[in-house]
Structure formats: C-alpha cells, structure tokens
Amino acid sequence: MFEYFIIGIILLSAVLIGLETSEEMLADYGHWITWGNRLVLGIFIIEAALKIYAVAPRLKLYFGSGWNLFDFTIIVLALLPSTGELAMLARLARLLRVLRLITAIPELRLIVATLMRSIPSMGNIMLLMGVIFYIYAVAGQQLFHEHDPVHWRNLGISLLTLFRIVTLEDWTDVMYTAMEMNVYSWIYFVSFVVLGTFVIINLFIAVVINNLEEAKQERLASLRQPPSRDGLIKELEQTQAALQKLQKQLQDTRSD
C-alpha cells in the first residue's frame, strides 16, 4: 500500500507540473499548485527519511543502492529555491520527479537495467554501423556532390544525410534527386537502407531482448529467498506428522 501511495504521489506531481505549463491555470490556481508541489516534496522527504531510518545505522544499505541515490538526488535538487538564478534549475528538478516512476515500478527498473546492460554489447554494433556510415558517406560525396551539393557537399553533410535516410524520413526525395543524374543511383540508397535500417536496428533489438531475458532470470533468482531455520523446522515437523499418519494407516491395514 505504501508503494502504491508513492506512485500516486508521483502521478500527482506529474499532473501539477503539467498544470504549470498553462498560464490560465497558474493565474486561477497558482497558489494551490504551489502548495501541492510543497506537499509532494514534503512526502518525498518523509519517504527518504523513513527509508534511511529503517536501515540506520547501516546507511550503506540505503546509499549503496543506485536507485535510492537517484531518488535522493532528485529530492536535493527539488529543494533549490525557485527564484533568482536557480529558478530554471529548480523547475527542471521538479520535472525530474516524474522519473521517480522508474524507481517506484519494478518493471520499469527492469527495463532501465536492461538498457544499461546492453550498452557494452551495443558498442560493437555501433562500431560496425560507424564503418558502414563512413563508407557510404565517402561514396555518396564522391558520387553526388556535384549534382546535389545541398545533401552531399562534404563528409559531414553526407553523414547527416545518411542519418536522415536511416530514419526513413523523406529519404526517397534524396534518392530521386540522385536518380536524375544516374538512373541506377537507387542501388546505393536501397542497399544502405537495407544495411542501416533493417540489419543494424534488428541487431540492436536482438541485443536488448537477450539482455532483457538475462535480467529477468537474475531478478527471479534474487526473489528466491533461501529457506530460514524456522521454515525448515516447520517443514520437518509436517513431514514427521505425515509419516506418523502413514505409519498408523499401515498398522491398521495389517491388523485388519
């Protein structure tokens, strides 16, 4: 219930932040929005204090968790004054409170942990993608810079054009312009779309899915608590009682 309450407070904070973007709402209910933000911040401070008190004096249990540090940092930033030079930073800090949904919902924490685990594996894929981009950028500059200098006049602009193509944002316009010079220019663009979009992006997805499965297995393993001494004794007593009952039934069967 406490976790659900905190999730509700985070959602309330998100609503208040959204209301602050409306000048009409600020003019009519600015006072209530301000007090709502103070109430939310006060609840977050109490929550952090309760968590720290629960593990005192072993504060390492609290500050040793990256998620707790994330929450604590957001609370500290939210205490910045909302006037003067720090006003903009204070508003951004209030916006960060919405990110606390990640720490409050285990499924979101699992997704973020998966993305963090995927970063090392993505390094090789990004290196491969960089090589492909570089080769196609140099080739595109050499082939099309005279006919279409807007998109291919130098290496930097060529890389930016390829980024546009790989996102599939109006890439056919660039292709048709190149085809005005040579009708076979479509081979260059189609081959890059196949390599850059379908192959490379699917590799990214495969890495993320693989790490997601590993993260799920680790989470399930962490949830499996080792049996306690009292639990083992209780199970042993239940087993002995069942054996005694079975032995009595066998004796009754023999006597019959």
N, C-alpha and C positions, 0 to 999 in steps of 0.2 A: 504493500500500500504506500509506503514511503517513496519507493521508486516511481510509482505511478503519479504520486503527488508532485514530485520534482519534474517529471515530464510535463505535467500540466502547467507548472510554473514557467518552464522553458517556452511552451507554446504561447502562454500569456505574454511573455516577454517579446516573442516574435510579433504578436499582434500589436503591442504597444509601439514597437519600432516601426511597424508599417503605418500606424496612425500618425506618427511624427512626420511622415513624408507629405501629409495633406495639410496645407495652410488653413483650410476651413476647420478641420478637426482641432488643430492647435489653437485657433482663435476661440473656438467654443469650449473645448475640453482640455486645454493645455495644462491647467492646474491638476486635473485628475490624472492625466498621463504622466506628469512629473511625479506625483505621489505613487502611481503604480510602478514606475521604474524604481523608486526608492524601496518600495515593498519587495519587489522581486530581488533587488540587490541584497536587502536585509535577509531574506530567506536563504539566498545562496551563501551568505556569510555564516549564518547559523548552521547550514548543512556542512560546510567545510569545518567549522569549529567542532561539530559533533563527530565527524569522521576523525579529526585529529585527536579529540579526547578519547575516542574509542580505542585507539592504538597507543595512547600515551602510557609509559614514557618511550616506547619504541617508535619514534617518529619516522624511522626509516621505512616502516611498513606503509606509511602514507606517502612520503615524499619520494620513495623508491619506485612508485608507480608512475609511468608516463602519463596516464590518463588523469590521475589526481593532480599532477603538476600542471597539466593543461587547464584543468578547472581552476586551480589556484591562481594561475597567471591571469586568466580572464577576470577573476574577481578583483585582483590587484589593479589591473588596468581600468576596470569599471569604477574604481574609487578616485580616478583622476578628476579634477574639477572640470565642469562643463563650460567654463568661461575662460576668456583670455586666450593665450597662445595654444593651450592644450585642449581647446574646445573641440576641434576636429578629431583629435586623437581619442577624446572621451566618447564622441559619437561612434567612432569605429569600434571602440572597445565594447560599447553596448551592443553593436551589431554582432560581435563575436559570441555573445551569449547564446545566440541561436545554434552555434556549433556545439553547444553542450548536449544537444540531442544525440550527437555521436557517442559521447561517453555514457549517456543515460540508457541507450538502447543497445543491448549486446550484439544484435545482428549488424548494426551499423559499425560497431567496433571491429567486428569480424571482417567486414568489407574493407575498412581502412587498413587493418593489419595485413590483409591480403595484398593490397596495393603496395604497401611498404615492402613486403616480402618480394614482390615482383620486380622491384627496381633493379636489383643486381642482374636478374635474368634478362631484363629488357635492355641492358647495356649492349650486349652482343647484337641484338636485333636492331637497335638504334645505330650501331656501327655499320651494319650491313645496309641499312636504309640510307645512311650518310654517303656510303660509297656509291650506291645507285643514284642518289640525287646529284652527286658531284659529276659522275659520268654523263648523265643526261643533261645537266646544266651546261657543261662544256660543249657537248654535241649540239644542243639547241642553240647556243650562242653562235657557234660556227655556221650552223645551217640557216638560221632565220634572222640574224641581227640586221642584215641589210634590208630585208623585206618588211620586217616588223620590229623596228627599234624600240617601240614602246614596251614590249614584253621581253626582248632578248638583247638589249644593247650592251650589257656587260654580265659578268658572272653573278653578281649579287642580285640583279633584277631577274636573271634567268632562274636562280634558286627560288625567288619569291613567286615567280610564275609557276614553277613546278609545285610549290606548296599549294597554290590555288588549284592546280589541276588535280592534285592528290585528294583535295577535299571535295572534288567533283562540283565546284562552284563555277558555272558558266565556262567550263573548260572547252566545250565544243566551239565557242566563239574564237578562242585562240587557235584551235585546230583548223577551222575553216579559213582563217586568215592565212595560215601557213600553206594550206592546200591551194590557195590562189597562185602561189609560186610553183608548187610541185604537187601534183595530184596524189602522189604516193606518200606525202607527209603524214597521212593518218597512221602509218605503221609506227612512227615514232611515238605518237600520242597514245595510241591504243596499247602498245607494249608497256609504256610507262604506267598507264592506269592499271593494267593487269598486275604488274610487279608491285607498284607502290601502294595501291589501294587494296586489292583482293588478297595478295600473298602476304605482304608485310603486316597489314592490320589484322589478318587472321592469325598470324604468329603471335601478335600481342594478345589477342583474345585467348589463344591456347595457353600462353604462359599464365595469364591471370586465372583462368579456370583451374589449371593444375595447382597453382598456389592456394586457390580457394579450397580445393579438396584437402590439401595438406593442413591448412589452418583449421578446417572443420574437424579433422581427425585429432589434431593436437588439443582442440577445445574439448572434444569428447573425452580424451584421455585425462585432461585436467579436472573434469567434472566427476570422474570416477574416484571417489574418496576411498582410501584404504579402510578395511574394517577395524572398528575400535575394539578394545578389550571387552567392554560390556556387551557389545554386539555379538562377539564370538561366544562369550559365556551363555548368552541368551539362546543362541542357535544351538549350542551344545546341549543345553537343558531340554530344548524342544526335541532334539534328536533322541536323547535318552528316554524322554517320555514316550515318544513314538515307538522306540524299540521295546520298552516295557509293555506297552499296549499290545504290540505284535506278539511278544512272547506269551502273554496271558491268553491271547486268542489261540495260539498253537497248543498250549496246555489244555484249554477247554476242548479243542478238537480231538486231542489224544484221549482225553477222559471219556468223550462220547463214543 
